[in-house]
Amino acid sequence: MQWGMITYCIPLKDYPNTYNGKPLGYAALASQKNYNSIYLFSVYGDPDMEQWFKGRFIAAGKKLDMGKSCVHFKKLDDLPLDLIAETIARVPKDVYIKHYEASRRSVKKKSD
């Protein structure tokens, strides 16, 4: 559990260099008052992955209600679960860490 959500993380023993000292979040599941959210951090900040995901979600015949990294849904049937699994599996840990490190370098450059 992190930030009040069920979270799948890359453990600190595998990647300790996070900006906040907490395990690097990979995917999470949260319950809100009027909906649930699944957070797919590998989609956030990667325009190609985001475009691929959105296209596949809509092609599955499901209505997409998406924030930056989260997909809102009311019931499990609102999600194409095979796509969720494929999205998570599509970005291996090492690739995700490289993407994360690149995003952190970008943040540092903007603040300099």
A tleap script that builds the chain and sets N, CA, C and O, in Angstrom:
source leaprc.protein.ff14SB
mol = sequence {
  NMET GLN TRP GLY MET ILE THR TYR CYS ILE
  PRO LEU LYS ASP TYR PRO ASN THR TYR ASN
  GLY LYS PRO LEU GLY TYR ALA ALA LEU ALA
  SER GLN LYS ASN TYR ASN SER ILE TYR LEU
  PHE SER VAL TYR GLY ASP PRO ASP MET GLU
  GLN TRP PHE LYS GLY ARG PHE ILE ALA ALA
  GLY LYS LYS LEU ASP MET GLY LYS SER CYS
  VAL HIE PHE LYS LYS LEU ASP ASP LEU PRO
  LEU ASP LEU ILE ALA GLU THR ILE ALA ARG
  VAL PRO LYS ASP VAL TYR ILE LYS HIE TYR
  GLU ALA SER ARG ARG SER VAL LYS LYS LYS
  SER CASP
}
set mol.1.N position { 0.851 -1.184 0.000 }
set mol.1.CA position { 0.000 0.000 0.000 }
set mol.1.C position { 0.890 1.239 0.000 }
set mol.1.O position { 1.824 1.348 0.795 }
set mol.2.N position { 0.592 2.154 -0.889 }
set mol.2.CA position { 1.240 3.466 -0.904 }
set mol.2.C position { 0.194 4.495 -1.263 }
set mol.2.O position { -0.659 4.254 -2.116 }
set mol.3.N position { 0.259 5.637 -0.616 }
set mol.3.CA position { -0.658 6.745 -0.901 }
set mol.3.C position { -2.116 6.304 -0.853 }
set mol.3.O position { -2.945 6.826 -1.599 }
set mol.4.N position { -2.436 5.353 0.012 }
set mol.4.CA position { -3.794 4.871 0.170 }
set mol.4.C position { -4.287 3.990 -0.969 }
set mol.4.O position { -5.491 3.774 -1.111 }
set mol.5.N position { -3.371 3.483 -1.778 }
set mol.5.CA position { -3.743 2.651 -2.920 }
set mol.5.C position { -3.009 1.317 -2.859 }
set mol.5.O position { -1.921 1.216 -2.293 }
set mol.6.N position { -3.622 0.300 -3.451 }
set mol.6.CA position { -2.911 -0.949 -3.689 }
set mol.6.C position { -1.922 -0.635 -4.805 }
set mol.6.O position { -2.322 -0.228 -5.895 }
set mol.7.N position { -0.643 -0.821 -4.539 }
set mol.7.CA position { 0.377 -0.371 -5.489 }
set mol.7.C position { 1.356 -1.486 -5.813 }
set mol.7.O position { 1.839 -2.191 -4.927 }
set mol.8.N position { 1.635 -1.630 -7.089 }
set mol.8.CA position { 2.680 -2.528 -7.557 }
set mol.8.C position { 3.898 -1.647 -7.795 }
set mol.8.O position { 3.851 -0.714 -8.597 }
set mol.9.N position { 4.984 -1.944 -7.100 }
set mol.9.CA position { 6.177 -1.089 -7.133 }
set mol.9.C position { 7.421 -1.871 -7.503 }
set mol.9.O position { 7.476 -3.097 -7.406 }
set mol.10.N position { 8.416 -1.114 -7.930 }
set mol.10.CA position { 9.760 -1.657 -8.070 }
set mol.10.C position { 10.416 -1.433 -6.707 }
set mol.10.O position { 10.582 -0.288 -6.289 }
set mol.11.N position { 10.785 -2.490 -6.019 }
set mol.11.CA position { 11.311 -2.351 -4.645 }
set mol.11.C position { 12.583 -1.499 -4.591 }
set mol.11.O position { 13.339 -1.415 -5.559 }
set mol.12.N position { 12.791 -0.879 -3.449 }
set mol.12.CA position { 13.988 -0.054 -3.253 }
set mol.12.C position { 15.267 -0.873 -3.398 }
set mol.12.O position { 16.298 -0.332 -3.799 }
set mol.13.N position { 15.222 -2.158 -3.083 }
set mol.13.CA position { 16.434 -2.981 -3.246 }
set mol.13.C position { 16.806 -3.113 -4.728 }
set mol.13.O position { 17.977 -3.303 -5.057 }
set mol.14.N position { 15.814 -3.013 -5.621 }
set mol.14.CA position { 16.076 -3.079 -7.063 }
set mol.14.C position { 16.365 -1.712 -7.661 }
set mol.14.O position { 17.120 -1.594 -8.626 }
set mol.15.N position { 15.751 -0.664 -7.076 }
set mol.15.CA position { 15.991 0.696 -7.571 }
set mol.15.C position { 15.803 1.676 -6.416 }
set mol.15.O position { 14.683 2.111 -6.146 }
set mol.16.N position { 16.897 2.028 -5.730 }
set mol.16.CA position { 16.804 2.896 -4.559 }
set mol.16.C position { 16.847 4.394 -4.865 }
set mol.16.O position { 16.667 5.202 -3.954 }
set mol.17.N position { 17.076 4.785 -6.106 }
set mol.17.CA position { 17.329 6.187 -6.440 }
set mol.17.C position { 16.072 6.982 -6.790 }
set mol.17.O position { 16.090 7.760 -7.744 }
set mol.18.N position { 14.995 6.807 -6.049 }
set mol.18.CA position { 13.779 7.562 -6.327 }
set mol.18.C position { 13.883 8.951 -5.712 }
set mol.18.O position { 14.627 9.157 -4.754 }
set mol.19.N position { 13.138 9.901 -6.264 }
set mol.19.CA position { 13.236 11.277 -5.781 }
set mol.19.C position { 12.701 11.441 -4.357 }
set mol.19.O position { 13.099 12.367 -3.651 }
set mol.20.N position { 11.800 10.548 -3.930 }
set mol.20.CA position { 11.201 10.693 -2.610 }
set mol.20.C position { 11.587 9.584 -1.626 }
set mol.20.O position { 11.078 9.543 -0.506 }
set mol.21.N position { 12.484 8.686 -2.044 }
set mol.21.CA position { 12.931 7.615 -1.164 }
set mol.21.C position { 11.937 6.475 -0.998 }
set mol.21.O position { 12.155 5.583 -0.178 }
set mol.22.N position { 10.856 6.489 -1.759 }
set mol.22.CA position { 9.853 5.418 -1.703 }
set mol.22.C position { 10.002 4.529 -2.929 }
set mol.22.O position { 10.561 4.961 -3.937 }
set mol.23.N position { 9.515 3.301 -2.864 }
set mol.23.CA position { 9.596 2.431 -4.040 }
set mol.23.C position { 8.944 3.080 -5.260 }
set mol.23.O position { 7.968 3.820 -5.137 }
set mol.24.N position { 9.488 2.795 -6.416 }
set mol.24.CA position { 9.024 3.396 -7.667 }
set mol.24.C position { 7.719 2.733 -8.101 }
set mol.24.O position { 7.691 1.546 -8.424 }
set mol.25.N position { 6.642 3.514 -8.104 }
set mol.25.CA position { 5.329 2.997 -8.477 }
set mol.25.C position { 5.274 2.597 -9.946 }
set mol.25.O position { 5.818 3.280 -10.814 }
set mol.26.N position { 4.613 1.491 -10.202 }
set mol.26.CA position { 4.505 0.933 -11.551 }
set mol.26.C position { 3.049 0.886 -12.003 }
set mol.26.O position { 2.728 1.213 -13.146 }
set mol.27.N position { 2.179 0.477 -11.091 }
set mol.27.CA position { 0.736 0.444 -11.327 }
set mol.27.C position { 0.053 0.489 -9.965 }
set mol.27.O position { 0.617 0.052 -8.962 }
set mol.28.N position { -1.175 1.025 -9.941 }
set mol.28.CA position { -1.888 1.120 -8.669 }
set mol.28.C position { -3.390 1.045 -8.906 }
set mol.28.O position { -3.880 1.299 -10.006 }
set mol.29.N position { -4.095 0.694 -7.859 }
set mol.29.CA position { -5.541 0.594 -7.896 }
set mol.29.C position { -6.096 1.389 -6.725 }
set mol.29.O position { -5.704 1.173 -5.578 }
set mol.30.N position { -7.017 2.314 -7.018 }
set mol.30.CA position { -7.580 3.169 -5.980 }
set mol.30.C position { -9.102 3.176 -6.060 }
set mol.30.O position { -9.688 3.030 -7.133 }
set mol.31.N position { -9.714 3.345 -4.917 }
set mol.31.CA position { -11.161 3.467 -4.842 }
set mol.31.C position { -11.499 4.895 -4.440 }
set mol.31.O position { -11.072 5.367 -3.386 }
set mol.32.N position { -12.260 5.577 -5.276 }
set mol.32.CA position { -12.705 6.937 -5.004 }
set mol.32.C position { -14.182 6.879 -4.589 }
set mol.32.O position { -14.772 5.800 -4.536 }
set mol.33.N position { -14.759 8.015 -4.304 }
set mol.33.CA position { -16.159 8.043 -3.869 }
set mol.33.C position { -17.110 7.541 -4.958 }
set mol.33.O position { -18.003 6.741 -4.680 }
set mol.34.N position { -16.920 8.010 -6.200 }
set mol.34.CA position { -17.862 7.698 -7.272 }
set mol.34.C position { -17.307 6.783 -8.358 }
set mol.34.O position { -18.011 6.457 -9.314 }
set mol.35.N position { -16.068 6.373 -8.221 }
set mol.35.CA position { -15.452 5.527 -9.244 }
set mol.35.C position { -14.190 4.897 -8.676 }
set mol.35.O position { -13.767 5.213 -7.564 }
set mol.36.N position { -13.604 4.014 -9.445 }
set mol.36.CA position { -12.305 3.419 -9.136 }
set mol.36.C position { -11.310 3.925 -10.167 }
set mol.36.O position { -11.705 4.395 -11.234 }
set mol.37.N position { -10.053 3.833 -9.864 }
set mol.37.CA position { -9.012 4.231 -10.810 }
set mol.37.C position { -7.916 3.187 -10.833 }
set mol.37.O position { -7.517 2.651 -9.799 }
set mol.38.N position { -7.443 2.912 -12.026 }
set mol.38.CA position { -6.233 2.114 -12.172 }
set mol.38.C position { -5.178 3.043 -12.749 }
set mol.38.O position { -5.386 3.679 -13.783 }
set mol.39.N position { -4.051 3.110 -12.069 }
set mol.39.CA position { -2.954 3.981 -12.479 }
set mol.39.C position { -1.936 3.135 -13.242 }
set mol.39.O position { -1.429 2.135 -12.736 }
set mol.40.N position { -1.659 3.554 -14.446 }
set mol.40.CA position { -0.696 2.863 -15.302 }
set mol.40.C position { 0.448 3.840 -15.570 }
set mol.40.O position { 0.443 4.562 -16.568 }
set mol.41.N position { 1.414 3.853 -14.678 }
set mol.41.CA position { 2.469 4.849 -14.736 }
set mol.41.C position { 3.329 4.736 -15.988 }
set mol.41.O position { 3.961 5.714 -16.387 }
set mol.42.N position { 3.365 3.578 -16.605 }
set mol.42.CA position { 4.159 3.425 -17.830 }
set mol.42.C position { 3.536 4.169 -19.006 }
set mol.42.O position { 4.216 4.429 -19.998 }
set mol.43.N position { 2.263 4.513 -18.912 }
set mol.43.CA position { 1.577 5.259 -19.971 }
set mol.43.C position { 1.852 6.755 -19.829 }
set mol.43.O position { 1.923 7.478 -20.823 }
set mol.44.N position { 2.006 7.208 -18.590 }
set mol.44.CA position { 2.209 8.632 -18.316 }
set mol.44.C position { 3.576 9.101 -18.835 }
set mol.44.O position { 4.601 8.482 -18.550 }
set mol.45.N position { 3.579 10.163 -19.573 }
set mol.45.CA position { 4.829 10.756 -20.041 }
set mol.45.C position { 5.428 10.100 -21.258 }
set mol.45.O position { 6.508 10.502 -21.690 }
set mol.46.N position { 4.781 9.114 -21.827 }
set mol.46.CA position { 5.268 8.454 -23.037 }
set mol.46.C position { 4.176 8.582 -24.103 }
set mol.46.O position { 3.250 7.772 -24.140 }
set mol.47.N position { 4.281 9.604 -24.975 }
set mol.47.CA position { 3.218 9.852 -25.959 }
set mol.47.C position { 2.913 8.652 -26.858 }
set mol.47.O position { 1.754 8.423 -27.202 }
set mol.48.N position { 3.927 7.891 -27.238 }
set mol.48.CA position { 3.687 6.713 -28.090 }
set mol.48.C position { 2.886 5.659 -27.342 }
set mol.48.O position { 1.945 5.084 -27.890 }
set mol.49.N position { 3.255 5.405 -26.093 }
set mol.49.CA position { 2.548 4.428 -25.282 }
set mol.49.C position { 1.115 4.897 -25.019 }
set mol.49.O position { 0.179 4.098 -25.064 }
set mol.50.N position { 0.952 6.165 -24.749 }
set mol.50.CA position { -0.381 6.714 -24.492 }
set mol.50.C position { -1.284 6.570 -25.719 }
set mol.50.O position { -2.439 6.161 -25.599 }
set mol.51.N position { -0.763 6.902 -26.877 }
set mol.51.CA position { -1.536 6.773 -28.115 }
set mol.51.C position { -1.904 5.310 -28.373 }
set mol.51.O position { -3.044 5.006 -28.724 }
set mol.52.N position { -0.937 4.412 -28.198 }
set mol.52.CA position { -1.191 2.985 -28.371 }
set mol.52.C position { -2.285 2.525 -27.423 }
set mol.52.O position { -3.223 1.842 -27.835 }
set mol.53.N position { -2.168 2.902 -26.136 }
set mol.53.CA position { -3.122 2.471 -25.126 }
set mol.53.C position { -4.528 2.983 -25.433 }
set mol.53.O position { -5.493 2.220 -25.393 }
set mol.54.N position { -4.640 4.266 -25.737 }
set mol.54.CA position { -5.957 4.848 -26.015 }
set mol.54.C position { -6.612 4.181 -27.224 }
set mol.54.O position { -7.803 3.873 -27.203 }
set mol.55.N position { -5.832 3.963 -28.264 }
set mol.55.CA position { -6.368 3.313 -29.454 }
set mol.55.C position { -6.867 1.911 -29.173 }
set mol.55.O position { -7.948 1.526 -29.619 }
set mol.56.N position { -6.084 1.155 -28.439 }
set mol.56.CA position { -6.464 -0.223 -28.102 }
set mol.56.C position { -7.672 -0.258 -27.164 }
set mol.56.O position { -8.528 -1.134 -27.288 }
set mol.57.N position { -7.745 0.688 -26.229 }
set mol.57.CA position { -8.866 0.739 -25.290 }
set mol.57.C position { -10.169 0.975 -26.051 }
set mol.57.O position { -11.155 0.269 -25.838 }
set mol.58.N position { -10.169 1.954 -26.924 }
set mol.58.CA position { -11.362 2.282 -27.706 }
set mol.58.C position { -11.707 1.139 -28.665 }
set mol.58.O position { -12.881 0.823 -28.858 }
set mol.59.N position { -10.691 0.525 -29.263 }
set mol.59.CA position { -10.916 -0.602 -30.171 }
set mol.59.C position { -11.553 -1.790 -29.444 }
set mol.59.O position { -12.218 -2.618 -30.066 }
set mol.60.N position { -11.347 -1.869 -28.134 }
set mol.60.CA position { -11.948 -2.944 -27.348 }
set mol.60.C position { -13.432 -2.694 -27.088 }
set mol.60.O position { -14.117 -3.520 -26.485 }
set mol.61.N position { -13.916 -1.541 -27.553 }
set mol.61.CA position { -15.335 -1.229 -27.392 }
set mol.61.C position { -15.704 -0.688 -26.023 }
set mol.61.O position { -16.869 -0.713 -25.627 }
set mol.62.N position { -14.706 -0.201 -25.306 }
set mol.62.CA position { -14.945 0.338 -23.964 }
set mol.62.C position { -14.860 1.855 -24.004 }
set mol.62.O position { -14.139 2.417 -24.829 }
set mol.63.N position { -15.586 2.517 -23.125 }
set mol.63.CA position { -15.541 3.971 -23.012 }
set mol.63.C position { -14.343 4.349 -22.144 }
set mol.63.O position { -14.214 3.888 -21.010 }
set mol.64.N position { -13.474 5.191 -22.689 }
set mol.64.CA position { -12.257 5.578 -21.972 }
set mol.64.C position { -12.478 6.881 -21.217 }
set mol.64.O position { -12.825 7.901 -21.812 }
set mol.65.N position { -12.277 6.843 -19.917 }
set mol.65.CA position { -12.294 8.019 -19.052 }
set mol.65.C position { -10.926 8.042 -18.387 }
set mol.65.O position { -10.677 7.321 -17.422 }
set mol.66.N position { -10.041 8.885 -18.921 }
set mol.66.CA position { -8.636 8.817 -18.514 }
set mol.66.C position { -8.096 10.176 -18.098 }
set mol.66.O position { -8.367 11.195 -18.732 }
set mol.67.N position { -7.319 10.164 -17.008 }
set mol.67.CA position { -6.539 11.324 -16.611 }
set mol.67.C position { -5.153 11.160 -17.208 }
set mol.67.O position { -5.007 10.531 -18.256 }
set mol.68.N position { -4.129 11.714 -16.564 }
set mol.68.CA position { -2.772 11.602 -17.108 }
set mol.68.C position { -2.233 10.183 -17.050 }
set mol.68.O position { -1.668 9.689 -18.025 }
set mol.69.N position { -2.405 9.533 -15.923 }
set mol.69.CA position { -1.905 8.155 -15.808 }
set mol.69.C position { -2.960 7.203 -15.284 }
set mol.69.O position { -2.672 6.028 -15.054 }
set mol.70.N position { -4.167 7.683 -15.093 }
set mol.70.CA position { -5.187 6.832 -14.489 }
set mol.70.C position { -6.390 6.666 -15.410 }
set mol.70.O position { -6.749 7.562 -16.173 }
set mol.71.N position { -6.986 5.508 -15.313 }
set mol.71.CA position { -8.215 5.202 -16.023 }
set mol.71.C position { -9.295 5.044 -14.963 }
set mol.71.O position { -9.180 4.222 -14.054 }
set mol.72.N position { -10.353 5.850 -15.096 }
set mol.72.CA position { -11.469 5.786 -14.160 }
set mol.72.C position { -12.482 4.763 -14.658 }
set mol.72.O position { -12.735 4.661 -15.859 }
set mol.73.N position { -13.058 4.009 -13.728 }
set mol.73.CA position { -14.077 3.029 -14.094 }
set mol.73.C position { -14.996 2.798 -12.900 }
set mol.73.O position { -14.592 2.955 -11.748 }
set mol.74.N position { -16.229 2.426 -13.196 }
set mol.74.CA position { -17.201 2.167 -12.126 }
set mol.74.C position { -17.250 0.696 -11.758 }
set mol.74.O position { -17.371 0.349 -10.584 }
set mol.75.N position { -17.156 -0.167 -12.757 }
set mol.75.CA position { -17.175 -1.604 -12.477 }
set mol.75.C position { -16.118 -2.285 -13.337 }
set mol.75.O position { -15.692 -1.753 -14.362 }
set mol.76.N position { -15.712 -3.451 -12.910 }
set mol.76.CA position { -14.633 -4.172 -13.569 }
set mol.76.C position { -14.921 -4.423 -15.048 }
set mol.76.O position { -14.004 -4.427 -15.870 }
set mol.77.N position { -16.174 -4.627 -15.379 }
set mol.77.CA position { -16.546 -4.862 -16.781 }
set mol.77.C position { -16.290 -3.653 -17.675 }
set mol.77.O position { -16.324 -3.780 -18.899 }
set mol.78.N position { -16.033 -2.484 -17.088 }
set mol.78.CA position { -15.728 -1.282 -17.865 }
set mol.78.C position { -14.300 -1.285 -18.403 }
set mol.78.O position { -13.941 -0.438 -19.220 }
set mol.79.N position { -13.490 -2.233 -17.948 }
set mol.79.CA position { -12.086 -2.305 -18.352 }
set mol.79.C position { -11.838 -3.487 -19.284 }
set mol.79.O position { -12.381 -4.570 -19.065 }
set mol.80.N position { -11.022 -3.290 -20.325 }
set mol.80.CA position { -10.540 -4.443 -21.099 }
set mol.80.C position { -9.335 -5.027 -20.344 }
set mol.80.O position { -8.203 -4.584 -20.541 }
set mol.81.N position { -9.578 -5.996 -19.501 }
set mol.81.CA position { -8.544 -6.502 -18.600 }
set mol.81.C position { -7.334 -7.061 -19.333 }
set mol.81.O position { -6.211 -6.951 -18.842 }
set mol.82.N position { -7.548 -7.663 -20.509 }
set mol.82.CA position { -6.407 -8.159 -21.275 }
set mol.82.C position { -5.502 -7.009 -21.704 }
set mol.82.O position { -4.282 -7.167 -21.744 }
set mol.83.N position { -6.080 -5.863 -22.023 }
set mol.83.CA position { -5.274 -4.691 -22.391 }
set mol.83.C position { -4.525 -4.141 -21.183 }
set mol.83.O position { -3.371 -3.732 -21.305 }
set mol.84.N position { -5.163 -4.127 -20.029 }
set mol.84.CA position { -4.482 -3.659 -18.814 }
set mol.84.C position { -3.261 -4.536 -18.552 }
set mol.84.O position { -2.173 -4.028 -18.280 }
set mol.85.N position { -3.444 -5.847 -18.635 }
set mol.85.CA position { -2.325 -6.773 -18.422 }
set mol.85.C position { -1.237 -6.564 -19.474 }
set mol.85.O position { -0.051 -6.539 -19.146 }
set mol.86.N position { -1.635 -6.416 -20.725 }
set mol.86.CA position { -0.659 -6.215 -21.801 }
set mol.86.C position { 0.101 -4.906 -21.610 }
set mol.86.O position { 1.303 -4.840 -21.869 }
set mol.87.N position { -0.590 -3.874 -21.162 }
set mol.87.CA position { 0.048 -2.569 -20.946 }
set mol.87.C position { 1.119 -2.669 -19.865 }
set mol.87.O position { 2.221 -2.144 -20.022 }
set mol.88.N position { 0.791 -3.339 -18.782 }
set mol.88.CA position { 1.763 -3.490 -17.687 }
set mol.88.C position { 2.945 -4.350 -18.150 }
set mol.88.O position { 4.098 -4.028 -17.865 }
set mol.89.N position { 2.658 -5.435 -18.860 }
set mol.89.CA position { 3.720 -6.341 -19.317 }
set mol.89.C position { 4.569 -5.732 -20.436 }
set mol.89.O position { 5.708 -6.148 -20.647 }
set mol.90.N position { 4.031 -4.769 -21.137 }
set mol.90.CA position { 4.702 -4.185 -22.308 }
set mol.90.C position { 5.980 -3.416 -21.949 }
set mol.90.O position { 6.879 -3.274 -22.778 }
set mol.91.N position { 6.052 -2.927 -20.719 }
set mol.91.CA position { 7.208 -2.119 -20.308 }
set mol.91.C position { 7.944 -2.858 -19.199 }
set mol.91.O position { 7.537 -2.799 -18.039 }
set mol.92.N position { 9.015 -3.549 -19.542 }
set mol.92.CA position { 9.803 -4.258 -18.527 }
set mol.92.C position { 10.417 -3.283 -17.519 }
set mol.92.O position { 10.571 -2.093 -17.792 }
set mol.93.N position { 10.756 -3.811 -16.371 }
set mol.93.CA position { 11.293 -3.004 -15.271 }
set mol.93.C position { 12.452 -2.115 -15.717 }
set mol.93.O position { 12.463 -0.922 -15.411 }
set mol.94.N position { 13.416 -2.670 -16.429 }
set mol.94.CA position { 14.595 -1.886 -16.835 }
set mol.94.C position { 14.225 -0.743 -17.774 }
set mol.94.O position { 14.796 0.344 -17.680 }
set mol.95.N position { 13.291 -0.973 -18.664 }
set mol.95.CA position { 12.833 0.072 -19.585 }
set mol.95.C position { 12.104 1.161 -18.793 }
set mol.95.O position { 12.304 2.351 -19.037 }
set mol.96.N position { 11.265 0.750 -17.851 }
set mol.96.CA position { 10.529 1.709 -17.034 }
set mol.96.C position { 11.490 2.570 -16.212 }
set mol.96.O position { 11.286 3.778 -16.091 }
set mol.97.N position { 12.512 1.973 -15.658 }
set mol.97.CA position { 13.493 2.735 -14.876 }
set mol.97.C position { 14.213 3.748 -15.760 }
set mol.97.O position { 14.423 4.885 -15.338 }
set mol.98.N position { 14.593 3.365 -16.967 }
set mol.98.CA position { 15.248 4.310 -17.888 }
set mol.98.C position { 14.319 5.472 -18.220 }
set mol.98.O position { 14.753 6.623 -18.271 }
set mol.99.N position { 13.053 5.175 -18.442 }
set mol.99.CA position { 12.066 6.215 -18.722 }
set mol.99.C position { 11.935 7.153 -17.517 }
set mol.99.O position { 11.892 8.373 -17.677 }
set mol.100.N position { 11.873 6.581 -16.318 }
set mol.100.CA position { 11.782 7.361 -15.091 }
set mol.100.C position { 13.005 8.271 -14.937 }
set mol.100.O position { 12.865 9.455 -14.631 }
set mol.101.N position { 14.193 7.721 -15.148 }
set mol.101.CA position { 15.414 8.518 -15.013 }
set mol.101.C position { 15.447 9.657 -16.025 }
set mol.101.O position { 15.869 10.764 -15.692 }
set mol.102.N position { 15.012 9.403 -17.248 }
set mol.102.CA position { 14.962 10.455 -18.268 }
set mol.102.C position { 13.988 11.555 -17.855 }
set mol.102.O position { 14.255 12.739 -18.063 }
set mol.103.N position { 12.864 11.162 -17.272 }
set mol.103.CA position { 11.889 12.174 -16.845 }
set mol.103.C position { 12.449 13.010 -15.700 }
set mol.103.O position { 12.186 14.211 -15.635 }
set mol.104.N position { 13.206 12.408 -14.807 }
set mol.104.CA position { 13.801 13.150 -13.696 }
set mol.104.C position { 14.874 14.115 -14.200 }
set mol.104.O position { 14.990 15.228 -13.686 }
set mol.105.N position { 15.661 13.703 -15.200 }
set mol.105.CA position { 16.655 14.614 -15.804 }
set mol.105.C position { 15.945 15.797 -16.444 }
set mol.105.O position { 16.424 16.927 -16.356 }
set mol.106.N position { 14.825 15.554 -17.077 }
set mol.106.CA position { 14.051 16.613 -17.702 }
set mol.106.C position { 13.548 17.610 -16.664 }
set mol.106.O position { 13.586 18.818 -16.898 }
set mol.107.N position { 13.081 17.121 -15.529 }
set mol.107.CA position { 12.597 17.983 -14.450 }
set mol.107.C position { 13.748 18.829 -13.910 }
set mol.107.O position { 13.576 20.020 -13.651 }
set mol.108.N position { 14.908 18.222 -13.740 }
set mol.108.CA position { 16.074 18.951 -13.228 }
set mol.108.C position { 16.491 20.056 -14.193 }
set mol.108.O position { 16.813 21.162 -13.760 }
set mol.109.N position { 16.490 19.771 -15.498 }
set mol.109.CA position { 16.869 20.790 -16.495 }
set mol.109.C position { 15.925 21.980 -16.456 }
set mol.109.O position { 16.365 23.125 -16.563 }
set mol.110.N position { 14.631 21.721 -16.303 }
set mol.110.CA position { 13.638 22.796 -16.256 }
set mol.110.C position { 13.808 23.667 -15.025 }
set mol.110.O position { 13.547 24.870 -15.069 }
set mol.111.N position { 14.249 23.059 -13.916 }
set mol.111.CA position { 14.402 23.824 -12.675 }
set mol.111.C position { 15.720 24.575 -12.610 }
set mol.111.O position { 15.880 25.461 -11.769 }
set mol.112.N position { 16.673 24.241 -13.483 }
set mol.112.CA position { 17.989 24.944 -13.473 }
set mol.112.C position { 17.911 26.320 -14.103 }
set mol.112.O position { 18.917 27.027 -14.171 }
savepdb mol mol.pdb
quit
